[in-house]
Amino acid sequence: MKKLFAIRGATSCENNADEILKVVHTMCDDIFIKNNIKSEDMVSIQFSMTDDLDELNAAAALRRGGPAIDCSKVALFCTQEAKIKGGMEKVIRVMVTTYLPKKAEIVNVYNNGTDRLRPDRKN
């Protein structure tokens, strides 16, 4: 029996298309592999980006190249992150909604210094 889970992730990068492409693929591949996600079990992937990243949309970046699993039939969405005083700059956040075994222990992924966004969590 499977249950619906939301798995979080974040990464930071410089504002250029090649780096955005690279960090989005790395972050998503880490989430897919560490959580043993299958393409057919994914419902959607939602991204947000801070306003200082405007060279490439994160959802478009995932569609380019080749992530660890096929995402061609997964609903993707990207929005601009709310601007908050003192918020971390140059950040891409993601939430992957997927079905996993009911007792799965999810692994959230925070790369490139973004672990400071969630000091309350170990993963």
N, C-alpha and C positions, 0 to 999 in steps of 0.2 A: 504494500500500500504506500502511496506517495502523498506528500503534503507540499503545499505551496510555500516557498521561502523567498525572502528578499535578501540578497547578498550585497554588501556595500564595498566600495573601494574608492581610492583617491590617489592622485599622483600630481606632481608638479613638473613644469617644463618651461623652456623659453618659448617665445612667441614666433615659431617658424614651423611651416607645414611639415617638414621632415621630422622634426622632434615631436610634434604633436602626434603624428602617425606612429612613431616608434613607441612613445609612452602609453598611448591608448592600447596598442596591440599587446605590449608587455603586461599592463595592468589587467586587461581582460583575459589574456592567456593564463595569468597567475590565478585569477578567480576560477576560470573554467577547469584548470588542471587540479588545483588544490581542493576543489569541491566536487570533482568527478562529474561535471555537468555534461549532459548529452544534448546535442543540438535539438532533438525532437522534444525535449522536456522544457525548453526555454519558452517563456511567454513574451517577455519584453526586456529591453535594455534602455535605461534612461540615463542620460548624461546631463551634467551642468558644467559650465565653464565660467570662470571669472572674466570680467569685461576686458581685461588686459590680454586675453588670448583671442585673437580674431583672424588668424591666418588660415585656420582649417577647423571646420565643425567636427567635433569628436565622433558623432554618429557616422559622418561621411568617412572619417579616418578608419573606423572599424570596417566599413564596407570595402575599403581599398586594401590591397595586399591580401594576406591570408591569416586570419586568426587561427588558433589551435583547432577550432571546430567551425563548422559551417553556420554562419549567421544570416544567410541570404533570405531566409523565411521568417526571421525574427523581427518583430516590430521594434524600431529604434526611434528614439526621440532625444533631442538636445535643446537645452534652454540656457539662458544666461543666469548665473548664480546671483542671488541677491547681494547687493553691495552693502557690507557691514563695516562700520568703523573698526579698524584694527584687524580686520579679517586677513587671512593668508592670501597672498597674491599668486597669480599664475598657477591656478589649481583647476584640475579636471576631476569631477566626482562622478561616480557611476552607481547605479542600483540595478542589479540583474535579478529579475523575477523568474523563478524556475521551480519546477517540481523536482523534488529529491525524495529519497527514502524517508519515511516518517521520522526515524530516529537519527537523521543526519546531523552531524555537528558542523555548522557552517564556519568557513574561514573567510573573514573580511580581509581585504588587502589594502594596505596603505604604503605606497612607494614614494621614494624621493623626498623624504622628510615630512610627508603628510600625516605620519602617525601622531604628530602633535595636535592634529585636529580632534583626536579622540583619546585623550589621556586616560579616560575611564575604561578603555578596552585594551585587552592584550592582543587581540587579532582583529 
